[in-house]
Amino acid sequence: MRSALLAAAMVCGLATGAQASVSYTLTNPVFNQAALDAGVRSFAPVDITVSNAAVQRGSFSIQVNGGSPQFTPSVIGDAGDFVSFDGREQVTPLFSLGTLKATLNFAADGSVTSGLLDYGGRSDEVHFSGTSASFGGSFGSDQFNACGNGSCRLVGQLTSTATTSPVPEPASLAMLGLGIAAFGMLRRKASARLTKLQCV
């Protein structure tokens, strides 16, 4: 019985160590006239991925002041729950370029009830806020002359997507571990009984 409980405890430990993550992406954007005049027809400057633990907790907040690859950035907030931010410059936890400020509050279903996202990079900048149903603001890009200094605006929906497989519940894995351990004990007892009969 002791070995069965030990096996279950080990399985539980492995289960709680894993984490899923959730990516939030601005979809179906509607552009203002300045953006349309600049030739912007499709642009996705918001794609931020955070850990599922932050979503379940109900909040995520981080502030990063980056610089160059030789500059050690200053990070304030939930750095352990940050996975990545994609503004075409591929900002990752290394934070080698630009500044990033993000605050997101989540509902039980993972949707954003309120959020703020500011990013200033080498070529792009975004300043967005809102909820999952209506999330938008201004953006600027070196690719579009009429979008300098955040002069272009858009609004869209912030949709979430799980980026990894769901983490199995610890209770389910514990039951599986107990079942395997119990099966092993039964096999050992049966083997010992058969050996005793053969010796008689």
Contact map, one row per residue, 1 for C-alpha under 8 A:
11111000000000000000000000000000000000000000000000000000000000000000000000000000000000000000000000000000000000000000000000000000000000000000000000000000000000000000000000000000000001000000000000000000
11111100000000000000000000000000000000000000000000000000000000000000000000000000000000000000000000000000000000000000000000000000000000000000000000000000000000000000000000000000000000000000000000000000
11111110000000000000000000000000000000000000000000000000000000000000000000000000000000000000000000000000000000000000000000000000000000000000000000000000000000000000000000000000000010000000000000000000
11111111000000000000000000000000000000000000000000000000000000000000000000000000000000000000000000000000000000000000000000000000000000000000000000000000000000000000000000000000110011000000000000000000
11111111100000000000000000000000000000000000000000000000000000000000000000000000000000000000000000000000000000000000000000000000000000000000000000000000000000000000000000000000010000000000000000000000
01111111110000000000000000000000000000000000000000000000000000000000000000000000000000000000000000000000000000000000000000000000000000000000000000000000000000000000000000000000000000000000000000000000
00111111111000000000000000000000000000000000000000000000000000000000000000000000000000000000000000000000000000000000000000000000000000000000000000000000000000000000000000000000110010000000000000000000
00011111111100000000000000000000000000000000000000000000000000000000000000000000000000000000000000000000000000000000000000000000000000000000000000000000000000000000000000001111110000000000000000000000
00001111111110000000000000000000000000000000000000000000000000000000000000000000000000000000000000000000000000000000000000000000000000000000000000000000000000000000000000000100000000000000000000000000
00000111111111000000000000000000000000000000000000000000000000000000000000000000000000000000000000000000000000000000000000000000000000000000000000000000000000000000000000000000000000000000000000000000
00000011111111100000000000000000000000000000000000000000000000000000000000000000000000000000000000000000000000000000000000000000000000000000000000000000000000000000000001001100100000000000000000000000
00000001111111110000000000000000000000000000000000000000000000000000000000000000000000000000000000000000000000000000000000000000000000000000000000000000000000000000000001101100000000000000000000000000
00000000111111111000000000000000000000000000000000000000000000000000000000000000000000000000000000000000000000000000000000000000000000000000000000000000000000000000000000000000000000000000000000000000
00000000011111111100000000000000000000000000000000000000000000000000000000000000000000000000000000000000000000000000000000000000000000000000000000000000000000000000000000000000000000000000000000000000
00000000001111111100000000000000000000000000000000000000000000000000000000000000000000000000000000000000000000000000000000000000000000000000000000000000000000000000001111001000000000000000000000000000
00000000000111111110000000000000000000000000000000000000000000000000000000000000000000000000000000000000000000000000000000000000000000000000000000000000000000000000000001000000000000000000000000000000
00000000000011111110000000000000000000000000000000000000000000000000000000000000000000000000000000000000000000000000000000000000000000000000000000000000000000000000000000000000000000000000000000000000
00000000000001111111000000000000000000000000000000000000000000000000000000000000000000000000000000000000000000000000000000000000000000000000000000000000000000000000001000000000000000000000000000000000
00000000000000011111100000000000000000000000000000111000000000000000000000000000000000000000000000000000000000000000000000000000000000000000000000000000000000000000001000000000000000000000000000000000
00000000000000000111110000000000000000000000000000111000000000000000000000000000000000000000000000000000000000000000000000000000000000000000000000000000000000000111111000000000000000000000000000000000
00000000000000000011111000000000000000000000000011111000000000000000000000000000001000000000000000000000000000000000000000000000000000000000000000000000000000000111000000000000000000000000000000000000
00000000000000000001111100000000000000000000000011110010000000000000000000000000000000000000000000000000000000000000000000000000000000000000000000000000000000011111000000000000000000000000000000000000
00000000000000000000111110000000000000000000001111000000000000000000000000000000000000000000000000000000000000000000000000000000000000000000000000000000000000011110000000000000000000000000000000000000
00000000000000000000011111000000000000000000011110000000000000000000000000000000000000000000000000000000000000000000000000000000000000000000000000000000000001111000000000000000000000000000000000000000
00000000000000000000001111100000000000000001011100000000000000000000000000000000000000000000000000000000000000000000000000000000000000000000000000000000000001110000000000000000000000000000000000000000
00000000000000000000000111111000000000000001111000000000000000000000000000000000000000000000000000000000000000000000000000000000000000100000000000000000000111100000000000000000000000000000000000000000
00000000000000000000000011111000000000000001000000000000000000000000000000000000000000000000000000000000000000000000000000000000000000000000000000000000000111100000000000000000000000000000000000000000
00000000000000000000000001111100000000000000000000000000000000000000000000000000000000000000000000000000000000000000000000000000000000000000000000000000000110000000000000000000000000000000000000000000
00000000000000000000000001111110000000000111000000000000000000000000000000000000000000000000000000000000000000000000000000000000000000000000000000000000011110000000000000000000000000000000000000000000
00000000000000000000000000011111000000000000000000000000000000000000000000000000000000000000000000000000000000000000000000000000000000000000000000000000011100000000000000000000000000000000000000000000
00000000000000000000000000001111101100011000000000000000000000000000000000000000000000000000000000000000000000000000000000000000000000000000000000000001111000000000000000000000000000000000000000000000
00000000000000000000000000000111111100000000000000000000000000000000000000000000000000000000000000000000000000000000000000000000000000000000000000000001110000000000000000000000000000000000000000000000
00000000000000000000000000000011111110000000000000000000000000000000000000000000000000000000000000000000000000000000000000000000000000000000000000000000000000000000000000000000000000000000000000000000
00000000000000000000000000000001111111000000000000000000000000000000000000000000000000000000000000000000000000000000000000000000000000000000000001100011100000000000000000000000000000000000000000000000
00000000000000000000000000000011111111111000000000000000000000000000000000000000000000000000000000000000000000000000000000000000000000000000000001100001100000000000000000000000000000000000000000000000
00000000000000000000000000000011111111111000000000000000000000000000000000000000000000000000000000000000000000000000000000000000000000000000000000000000000000000000000000000000000000000000000000000000
00000000000000000000000000000000111111110000000000000000000000000000000000000000000000000000000000000000000000000000000000000000000000000000000001000000000000000000000000000000000000000000000000000000
00000000000000000000000000000000011111110000000000000000000000000000000000000000000000000000000000000000000000000000000000000000000000000000000111100000000000000000000000000000000000000000000000000000
00000000000000000000000000000000001111111000000000000000000000000000000000000000000000000000000000000000000000000000000000000000000000000000000100000000000000000000000000000000000000000000000000000000
00000000000000000000000000000010001111111110000000000000000000000000000000000000000000000000000000000000000000000000000000000000000000000000000100000000000000000000000000000000000000000000000000000000
00000000000000000000000000000010001100111110000000000000000000000000000000000000000000000000000000000000000000000000000000000000000000000000000000000000000000000000000000000000000000000000000000000000
00000000000000000000000000001000000000011111000000000000000000000000000000000000000000000000000000000000000000000000000000000000000000000000000000000000000000000000000000000000000000000000000000000000
00000000000000000000000000001000000000011111100000000000000000000000000000000000000000000000000000000000000000000000000000000000000000000000000000000000000000000000000000000000000000000000000000000000
00000000000000000000000011101000000000000111111000000000000000000000000000000000000000100000000000000000000000000000000000000000000000000000000000000000000000000000000000000000000000000000000000000000
00000000000000000000000001000000000000000011111000000000000000000000000000000000000001110000000000000000000000000000000000000100000000000010000000000000000000000000000000000000000000000000000000000000
00000000000000000000000111000000000000000001111100000000000000000000000000000000000011100000000000000000000000000000000000000000000000000000000000000000000000000000000000000000000000000000000000000000
00000000000000000000001111000000000000000001111110000000000000000000000000000000000011100000000000000000000000000000000000000000000000000000000000000000000000000000000000000000000000000000000000000000
00000000000000000000001110000000000000000000011111000000000000000000000000000000001111000000000000000000000000000000000000000000000000000000000000000000000000000000000000000000000000000000000000000000
00000000000000000000111100000000000000000000001111100000000000000000000000000000011110000000000000000000000000000000000000000000000000000000000000000000000000000000000000000000000000000000000000000000
00000000000000000000111000000000000000000000000111110110000100000000000000000000111100000000000000000000000000000000000000000000000000000000000000000000000000000000000000000000000000000000000000000000
00000000000000000011110000000000000000000000000011111110000000000000000000000000111000000000000000000000000000000000000000000000000000000000000000000000000000000000000000000000000000000000000000000000
00000000000000000011110000000000000000000000000001111111000000000000000000000000000000000000000000000000000000000000000000000000000000000000000000000000000000000000000000000000000000000000000000000000
00000000000000000011100000000000000000000000000000111111100000000000000000000000100000000000000000000000000000000000000000000000000000000000000000000000000000000000000000000000000000000000000000000000
00000000000000000000000000000000000000000000000001111111111100000000000000000000100000000000000000000000000000000000000000000000000000000000000000000000000000000000000000000000000000000000000000000000
00000000000000000000010000000000000000000000000001111111111100000000000000000000000000000000000000000000110001000000000000000000000000000000000000000000000000000000000000000000000000000000000000000000
00000000000000000000000000000000000000000000000000011111111000000000000000000000000000000000000000000000010101000000000000000000000000000000000000000000000000000000000000000000000000000000000000000000
00000000000000000000000000000000000000000000000000001111111000000000000000000000000000000000000000000000000000000000000000000000000000000000000000000000000000000000000000000000000000000000000000000000
00000000000000000000000000000000000000000000000000000111111100000000000000000000000000000000000000000000111100000000000000000000000000000000000000000000000000000000000000000000000000000000000000000000
00000000000000000000000000000000000000000000000000000111111110000000000000000000000000000000000000000011110000000000000000000000000000000000000000000000000000000000000000000000000000000000000000000000
00000000000000000000000000000000000000000000000001000110011111000000000000000100100000000000000000000111100000000000000000000000000000000000000000000000000000000000000000000000000000000000000000000000
00000000000000000000000000000000000000000000000000000000001111100000000000001100000000000000000000001111000000000000000000000000000000000000000000000000000000000000000000000000000000000000000000000000
00000000000000000000000000000000000000000000000000000000000111110000000000111110010000000000000000011110000000000000000000000000000000000000000000000000000000000000000000000000000000000000000000000000
00000000000000000000000000000000000000000000000000000000000011111000000000111000000000000000000000111100000000000000000000000000000000000000000000000000000000000000000000000000000000000000000000000000
00000000000000000000000000000000000000000000000000000000000001111100000011110000000000000000001000111000000000000000000000000000000000000000000000000000000000000000000000000000000000000000000000000000
00000000000000000000000000000000000000000000000000000000000000111110000011100000000000000000001001110000000000000000000000000000000000000000000000000000000000000000000000000000000000000000000000000000
00000000000000000000000000000000000000000000000000000000000000011111001111000000000000000000001111100000000000000000000000000000000000000000000000000000000000000000000000000000000000000000000000000000
00000000000000000000000000000000000000000000000000000000000000001111111110000000000000000000001111100000000000000000000000000000000000000000000000000000000000000000000000000000000000000000000000000000
00000000000000000000000000000000000000000000000000000000000000000111111000000000000000000000000110000000000000000000000000000000000000000000000000000000000000000000000000000000000000000000000000000000
00000000000000000000000000000000000000000000000000000000000000000011111100000000000000000000000110000000000000000000000000000000000000000000000000000000000000000000000000000000000000000000000000000000
00000000000000000000000000000000000000000000000000000000000000000011111100000000000000000000000000000000000000000000000000000000000000000000000000000000000000000000000000000000000000000000000000000000
00000000000000000000000000000000000000000000000000000000000000000111111110000000000000000000000100000000000000000000000000000000000000000000000000000000000000000000000000000000000000000000000000000000
00000000000000000000000000000000000000000000000000000000000000000110111111000000000000000000000000000000000000000000000000000000000000000000000000000000000000000000000000000000000000000000000000000000
00000000000000000000000000000000000000000000000000000000000000011110001111100000000000000000001100000000000000000000000000000000000000000000000000000000000000000000000000000000000000000000000000000000
00000000000000000000000000000000000000000000000000000000000000011100000111110000000000000000000000000000000000000000000000000000000000000000000000000000000000000000000000000000000000000000000000000000
00000000000000000000000000000000000000000000000000000000000001111000000011111010000000000000000000000000000000000000000000000000000000000000000000000000000000000000000000000000000000000000000000000000
00000000000000000000000000000000000000000000000000000000000001110000000001111110000000000000000000000000000000000000000000000000000000000000000000000000000000000000000000000000000000000000000000000000
00000000000000000000000000000000000000000000000000000000000011100000000000111110000000000000000000000000000000000000000000000000000000000000000000000000000000000000000000000000000000000000000000000000
00000000000000000000000000000000000000000000000000000000000111000000000000011111110000000000000000000000000000000000000000000000000000000000000000000000000000000000000000000000000000000000000000000000
00000000000000000000000000000000000000000000000000000000000001000000000000111111110000000000000000000000000000000000000000000000000000000000000000000000000000000000000000000000000000000000000000000000
00000000000000000000000000000000000000000000000000000000000000000000000000000111110000000000000000000000000000000000000000000000000000000000000000000000000000000000000000000000000000000000000000000000
00000000000000000000000000000000000000000000000001101100000100000000000000000111111000000000000000000000000000000000000000000000000000000000000000000000000000000000000000000000000000000000000000000000
00000000000000000000000000000000000000000000000011100000000001000000000000000111111100000000100000000000000000000000000000000000000000000000000000000000000000000000000000000000000000000000000000000000
00000000000000000000100000000000000000000000000111100000000000000000000000000000111110000001100000000000000000000000000000000000000000000000000000000000000000000000000000000000000000000000000000000000
00000000000000000000000000000000000000000000000111000000000000000000000000000000011111000111100000000000000000000000000000000000000000000000000000000000000000000000000000000000000000000000000000000000
00000000000000000000000000000000000000000000011110000000000000000000000000000000001111100111000000000000000000000000000000000000000000000000000000000000000000000000000000000000000000000000000000000000
00000000000000000000000000000000000000000000111100000000000000000000000000000000000111111111000000000000000000000000000000000000000000000000000000000000000000000000000000000000000000000000000000000000
00000000000000000000000000000000000000000001111000000000000000000000000000000000000011111110000000000000000000000000000000010000000000000000000000000000000000000000000000000000000000000000000000000000
00000000000000000000000000000000000000000000100000000000000000000000000000000000000001111100000000000000000000000000000000010000000000000000000000000000000000000000000000000000000000000000000000000000
00000000000000000000000000000000000000000000000000000000000000000000000000000000000001111110000000000000000000000000000010110000000000000000000000000000000000000000000000000000000000000000000000000000
00000000000000000000000000000000000000000000000000000000000000000000000000000000000111111111000000000000000000000000000000000000000000000000000000000000000000000000000000000000000000000000000000000000
00000000000000000000000000000000000000000000000000000000000000000000000000000000000111101111111110000000000000000000000000000000000000000000000000000000000000000000000000000000000000000000000000000000
00000000000000000000000000000000000000000000000000000000000000000000000000000000001111000111111000000000000000000000000000000000000000000000000000000000000000000000000000000000000000000000000000000000
00000000000000000000000000000000000000000000000000000000000000000000000000000000011100000011111000000000000000000000000000000000000000000000000000000000000000000000000000000000000000000000000000000000
00000000000000000000000000000000000000000000000000000000000000000000000000000000000000000011111100000000000000000000000000000000000000000000000000000000000000000000000000000000000000000000000000000000
00000000000000000000000000000000000000000000000000000000000000011110000010000000000000000011111111100000000000000000000000000000000000000000000000000000000000000000000000000000000000000000000000000000
00000000000000000000000000000000000000000000000000000000000000000111101010000000000000000010011111000000000000000000000000000000000000000000000000000000000000000000000000000000000000000000000000000000
00000000000000000000000000000000000000000000000000000000000000000111100000000000000000000010001111100000000000000000000011000000000000000000000000000000000000000000000000000000000000000000000000000000
00000000000000000000000000000000000000000000000000000000000000001110000000000000000000000000001111110000000000000000001111000000000000000000000000000000000000000000000000000000000000000000000000000000
00000000000000000000000000000000000000000000000000000000000000111110000000000000000000000000001011111000000000000000011110000000000000000000000000000000000000000000000000000000000000000000000000000000
00000000000000000000000000000000000000000000000000000000000001111000000000000000000000000000000001111100000000000000111100000000000000000000000000000000000000000000000000000000000000000000000000000000
00000000000000000000000000000000000000000000000000000000000011110000000000000000000000000000000000111110000000000001111000000000000000000000000000000000000000000000000000000000000000000000000000000000
00000000000000000000000000000000000000000000000000000000000111100000000000000000000000000000000000011111000000000011110000000000000000000000000000000000000000000000000000000000000000000000000000000000
00000000000000000000000000000000000000000000000000000000001111000000000000000000000000000000000000001111100000000011100000000000000000000000000000000000000000000000000000000000000000000000000000000000
00000000000000000000000000000000000000000000000000000000001110000000000000000000000000000000000000000111110000011111000000000000000000000000000000000000000000000000000000000000000000000000000000000000
00000000000000000000000000000000000000000000000000000010011100000000000000000000000000000000000000000011111000011110000000000000000000000000000000000000000000000000000000000000000000000000000000000000
00000000000000000000000000000000000000000000000000000011011000000000000000000000000000000000000000000001111111111100000000000000000000000000000000000000000000000000000000000000000000000000000000000000
00000000000000000000000000000000000000000000000000000000010000000000000000000000000000000000000000000000111111111000000000000000000000000000000000000000000000000000000000000000000000000000000000000000
00000000000000000000000000000000000000000000000000000001010000000000000000000000000000000000000000000000011111100000000000000000000000000000000000000000000000000000000000000000000000000000000000000000
00000000000000000000000000000000000000000000000000000000000000000000000000000000000000000000000000000000011111100000000000000000000000000000000000000000000000000000000000000000000000000000000000000000
00000000000000000000000000000000000000000000000000000011000000000000000000000000000000000000000000000000011111110000000000000000000000000000000000000000000000010000000000000000000000000000000000000000
00000000000000000000000000000000000000000000000000000000000000000000000000000000000000000000000000000000011111111000000000000000001100000000000000000000000000110000000000000000000000000000000000000000
00000000000000000000000000000000000000000000000000000000000000000000000000000000000000000000000000000001111001111110000000000000001100000000000000000000000001000000000000000000000000000000000000000000
00000000000000000000000000000000000000000000000000000000000000000000000000000000000000000000000000000001111000111110000000000000011100000000000000000000000000000000000000000000000000000000000000000000
00000000000000000000000000000000000000000000000000000000000000000000000000000000000000000000000000000001110000011111000000000000111100000000000000000000000000000000000000000000000000000000000000000000
00000000000000000000000000000000000000000000000000000000000000000000000000000000000000000000000000000111100000011111100000000000111000000000000000000000000000000000000000000000000000000000000000000000
00000000000000000000000000000000000000000000000000000000000000000000000000000000000000000000000000001111000000000111110000000011110000000000000000000000000000000000000000000000000000000000000000000000
00000000000000000000000000000000000000000000000000000000000000000000000000000000000000000000000000011110000000000011111000000111100000000000000000000000000000000000000000000000000000000000000000000000
00000000000000000000000000000000000000000000000000000000000000000000000000000000000000000000000000111100000000000001111100001111000000000000000000000000000000000000000000000000000000000000000000000000
00000000000000000000000000000000000000000000000000000000000000000000000000000000000000000000000001111000000000000000111110011110000000000000000000000000000000000000000000000000000000000000000000000000
00000000000000000000000000000000000000000000000000000000000000000000000000000000000000000000000001110000000000000000011111011100000000000000000000000000000000000000000000000000000000000000000000000000
00000000000000000000000000000000000000000000000000000000000000000000000000000000000000001000000011100000000000000000001111111000000000000000000000000000000000000000000000000000000000000000000000000000
00000000000000000000000000000000000000000000000000000000000000000000000000000000000000000000000011000000000000000000000111110000000000000000000000000000000000000000000000000000000000000000000000000000
00000000000000000000000000000000000000000000000000000000000000000000000000000000000000001000000000000000000000000000000011111000000000000000110000000000000000000000000000000000000000000000000000000000
00000000000000000000000000000000000000000000000000000000000000000000000000000000000000111000000000000000000000000000001111111100000000000011110000000000000000000000000000000000000000000000000000000000
00000000000000000000000000000000000000000000000000000000000000000000000000000000000000000000000000000000000000000000011110111110000000000011100000001100000000000000000000000000000000000000000000000000
00000000000000000000000000000000000000000000100000000000000000000000000000000000000000000000000000000000000000000000111100011111000000001111000000000100000000000000000000000000000000000000000000000000
00000000000000000000000000000000000000000000000000000000000000000000000000000000000000000000000000000000000000000001111000001111100000011110000000000100000000000000000000000000000000000000000000000000
00000000000000000000000000000000000000000000000000000000000000000000000000000000000000000000000000000000000000000001110000000111110000111100000000000000000000000000000000000000000000000000000000000000
00000000000000000000000000000000000000000000000000000000000000000000000000000000000000000000000000000000000000000111100000000011111000111000000000000000000000000000000000000000000000000000000000000000
00000000000000000000000000000000000000000000000000000000000000000000000000000000000000000000000000000000000000001111000000000001111111110000000000000000000000000000000000000000000000000000000000000000
00000000000000000000000000000000000000000000000000000000000000000000000000000000000000000000000000000000000000111110000000000000111111100000000000000000000011000000000000000000000000000000000000000000
00000000000000000000000000000000000000000000000000000000000000000000000000000000000000000000000000000000000000111100000000000000011111100000000000000000000011100000000000000000000000000000000000000000
00000000000000000000000000000000000000000000000000000000000000000000000000000000000000000000000000000000000000000000000000000000011111100000000000000000000111000000000000000000000000000000000000000000
00000000000000000000000000000000000000000000000000000000000000000000000000000000000000000000000000000000000000000000000000000000011111110000000000000000001111000000000000000000000000000000000000000000
00000000000000000000000001000000000000000000000000000000000000000000000000000000000000000000000000000000000000000000000000000001111111111000000000000000001111000000000000000000000000000000000000000000
00000000000000000000000000000000000000000000000000000000000000000000000000000000000000000000000000000000000000000000000000000011110001111100000000000000111100000000000000000000000000000000000000000000
00000000000000000000000000000000000000000000000000000000000000000000000000000000000000000000000000000000000000000000000000000111100000111110000000000000111000000000000000000000000000000000000000000000
00000000000000000000000000000000000000000000000000000000000000000000000000000000000000000000000000000000000000000000000000000111000000011111000000000111110000000000000000000000000000000000000000000000
00000000000000000000000000000000000000000000100000000000000000000000000000000000000000000000000000000000000000000000000000011110000000001111100000101111110000000000000000000000000000000000000000000000
00000000000000000000000000000000000000000000000000000000000000000000000000000000000000000000000000000000000000000000000000011100000000000111110100111111000000000000000000000000000000000000000000000000
00000000000000000000000000000000000000000000000000000000000000000000000000000000000000000000000000000000000000000000000000111000000000000011111110111100000000000000000000000000000000000000000000000000
00000000000000000000000000000000000000000000000000000000000000000000000000000000000000000000000000000000000000000000000000110000000000000001111110110000000000000000000000000000000000000000000000000000
00000000000000000000000000000000000000000000000000000000000000000000000000000000000000000000000000000000000000000000000000000000000000000000111110000000000000000000000000000000000000000000000000000000
00000000000000000000000000000000000001110000000000000000000000000000000000000000000000000000000000000000000000000000000000000000000000000001111111110000000000000000000000000000000000000000000000000000
00000000000000000000000000000000000001000000000000000000000000000000000000000000000000000000000000000000000000000000000000000000000000000000111111110000000000000000000000000000000000000000000000000000
00000000000000000000000000000000011011000000000000000000000000000000000000000000000000000000000000000000000000000000000000000000000000000000000111110011000000000000000000000000000000000000000000000000
00000000000000000000000000000000011001000000000000000000000000000000000000000000000000000000000000000000000000000000000000000000000000000011110111111111000000000000000000000000000000000000000000000000
00000000000000000000000000000000000000000000000000000000000000000000000000000000000000000000000000000000000000000000000000000000000000000001110111111111000000000000000000000000000000000000000000000000
00000000000000000000000000000000000000000000000000000000000000000000000000000000000000000000000000000000000000000000000000001000000000000011100000111110000000000000000000000000000000000000000000000000
00000000000000000000000000000000000000000000000000000000000000000000000000000000000000000000000000000000000000000000000000001110000000000111100000111111100000000000000000000000000000000000000000000000
00000000000000000000000000000000010000000000000000000000000000000000000000000000000000000000000000000000000000000000000000000000000000000111000001111111100000000000000000000000000000000000000000000000
00000000000000000000000000000011011000000000000000000000000000000000000000000000000000000000000000000000000000000000000000000000000000000111000001110111110000000000000000000000000000000000000000000000
00000000000000000000000000000011011000000000000000000000000000000000000000000000000000000000000000000000000000000000000000000000000000011110000000000111111000000000000000000000000000000000000000000000
00000000000000000000000000001111000000000000000000000000000000000000000000000000000000000000000000000000000000000000000000000000000000011110000000000001111100000000000000000000000000000000000000000000
00000000000000000000000000001110000000000000000000000000000000000000000000000000000000000000000000000000000000000000000000000000000001111000000000000000111110000000000000000000000000000000000000000000
00000000000000000000000001111100000000000000000000000000000000000000000000000000000000000000000000000000000000000000000000000000000011110000000000000000011111000000000000000000000000000000000000000000
00000000000000000000000001111000000000000000000000000000000000000000000000000000000000000000000000000000000000000000000000000000001111100000000000000000001111100000000000000000000000000000000000000000
00000000000000000000000111100000000000000000000000000000000000000000000000000000000000000000000000000000000000010000000000000000001111100000000000000000000111110000000000000000000000000000000000000000
00000000000000000000000111100000000000000000000000000000000000000000000000000000000000000000000000000000000000100000000000000000000100000000000000000000000011111000000000000000000000000000000000000000
00000000000000000000011110000000000000000000000000000000000000000000000000000000000000000000000000000000000001100000000000000000000000000000000000000000000001111100000000000000000000000000000000000000
00000000000000000000011100000000000000000000000000000000000000000000000000000000000000000000000000000000000000000000000000000000000000000000000000000000000000111110000000000000000000000000000000000000
00000000000000000001111000000000000000000000000000000000000000000000000000000000000000000000000000000000000000000000000000000000000000000000000000000000000000011111100000000000000000000000000000000000
00000000000000000001111000000000000000000000000000000000000000000000000000000000000000000000000000000000000000000000000000000000000000000000000000000000000000001111100000000000000000000000000000000000
00000000000000000001110000000000000000000000000000000000000000000000000000000000000000000000000000000000000000000000000000000000000000000000000000000000000000000111110000000000000000000000000000000000
00000000000000000001000000000000000000000000000000000000000000000000000000000000000000000000000000000000000000000000000000000000000000000000000000000000000000000111111000000000000000000000000000000000
00000000000000000001000000000000000000000000000000000000000000000000000000000000000000000000000000000000000000000000000000000000000000000000000000000000000000000001111100000000000000000000000000000000
00000000000000100111000000000000000000000000000000000000000000000000000000000000000000000000000000000000000000000000000000000000000000000000000000000000000000000000111110000000000000000000000000000000
00000000000000100000000000000000000000000000000000000000000000000000000000000000000000000000000000000000000000000000000000000000000000000000000000000000000000000000011111011000000000000000000000000000
00000000000000100000000000000000000000000000000000000000000000000000000000000000000000000000000000000000000000000000000000000000000000000000000000000000000000000000001111111000000000000000000000000000
00000000001100110000000000000000000000000000000000000000000000000000000000000000000000000000000000000000000000000000000000000000000000000000000000000000000000000000000111111100000000000000000000000000
00000000000100000000000000000000000000000000000000000000000000000000000000000000000000000000000000000000000000000000000000000000000000000000000000000000000000000000000011111110000000000000000000000000
00000000000000000000000000000000000000000000000000000000000000000000000000000000000000000000000000000000000000000000000000000000000000000000000000000000000000000000000111111111000000000000000000000000
00000001001100100000000000000000000000000000000000000000000000000000000000000000000000000000000000000000000000000000000000000000000000000000000000000000000000000000000111111111100000000000000000000000
00000001101100000000000000000000000000000000000000000000000000000000000000000000000000000000000000000000000000000000000000000000000000000000000000000000000000000000000001111111110000000000000000000000
00000001000000000000000000000000000000000000000000000000000000000000000000000000000000000000000000000000000000000000000000000000000000000000000000000000000000000000000000111111111000000000000000000000
00000001000000000000000000000000000000000000000000000000000000000000000000000000000000000000000000000000000000000000000000000000000000000000000000000000000000000000000000011111111100000000000000000000
00010011001000000000000000000000000000000000000000000000000000000000000000000000000000000000000000000000000000000000000000000000000000000000000000000000000000000000000000001111111110000000000000000000
00011011000000000000000000000000000000000000000000000000000000000000000000000000000000000000000000000000000000000000000000000000000000000000000000000000000000000000000000000111111111000000000000000000
00000000000000000000000000000000000000000000000000000000000000000000000000000000000000000000000000000000000000000000000000000000000000000000000000000000000000000000000000000011111111100000000000000000
00000000000000000000000000000000000000000000000000000000000000000000000000000000000000000000000000000000000000000000000000000000000000000000000000000000000000000000000000000001111111110000000000000000
00110010000000000000000000000000000000000000000000000000000000000000000000000000000000000000000000000000000000000000000000000000000000000000000000000000000000000000000000000000111111111000000000000000
10010000000000000000000000000000000000000000000000000000000000000000000000000000000000000000000000000000000000000000000000000000000000000000000000000000000000000000000000000000011111111100000000000000
00000000000000000000000000000000000000000000000000000000000000000000000000000000000000000000000000000000000000000000000000000000000000000000000000000000000000000000000000000000001111111110000000000000
00000000000000000000000000000000000000000000000000000000000000000000000000000000000000000000000000000000000000000000000000000000000000000000000000000000000000000000000000000000000111111111000000000000
00000000000000000000000000000000000000000000000000000000000000000000000000000000000000000000000000000000000000000000000000000000000000000000000000000000000000000000000000000000000011111111100000000000
00000000000000000000000000000000000000000000000000000000000000000000000000000000000000000000000000000000000000000000000000000000000000000000000000000000000000000000000000000000000001111111110000000000
00000000000000000000000000000000000000000000000000000000000000000000000000000000000000000000000000000000000000000000000000000000000000000000000000000000000000000000000000000000000000111111111000000000
00000000000000000000000000000000000000000000000000000000000000000000000000000000000000000000000000000000000000000000000000000000000000000000000000000000000000000000000000000000000000011111111100000000
00000000000000000000000000000000000000000000000000000000000000000000000000000000000000000000000000000000000000000000000000000000000000000000000000000000000000000000000000000000000000001111111110000000
00000000000000000000000000000000000000000000000000000000000000000000000000000000000000000000000000000000000000000000000000000000000000000000000000000000000000000000000000000000000000000111111111000000
00000000000000000000000000000000000000000000000000000000000000000000000000000000000000000000000000000000000000000000000000000000000000000000000000000000000000000000000000000000000000000011111111100000
00000000000000000000000000000000000000000000000000000000000000000000000000000000000000000000000000000000000000000000000000000000000000000000000000000000000000000000000000000000000000000001111111110000
00000000000000000000000000000000000000000000000000000000000000000000000000000000000000000000000000000000000000000000000000000000000000000000000000000000000000000000000000000000000000000000111111111000
00000000000000000000000000000000000000000000000000000000000000000000000000000000000000000000000000000000000000000000000000000000000000000000000000000000000000000000000000000000000000000000011111111100
00000000000000000000000000000000000000000000000000000000000000000000000000000000000000000000000000000000000000000000000000000000000000000000000000000000000000000000000000000000000000000000001111111110
00000000000000000000000000000000000000000000000000000000000000000000000000000000000000000000000000000000000000000000000000000000000000000000000000000000000000000000000000000000000000000000000111111111
00000000000000000000000000000000000000000000000000000000000000000000000000000000000000000000000000000000000000000000000000000000000000000000000000000000000000000000000000000000000000000000000011111111
00000000000000000000000000000000000000000000000000000000000000000000000000000000000000000000000000000000000000000000000000000000000000000000000000000000000000000000000000000000000000000000000001111111
00000000000000000000000000000000000000000000000000000000000000000000000000000000000000000000000000000000000000000000000000000000000000000000000000000000000000000000000000000000000000000000000000111111
00000000000000000000000000000000000000000000000000000000000000000000000000000000000000000000000000000000000000000000000000000000000000000000000000000000000000000000000000000000000000000000000000011111
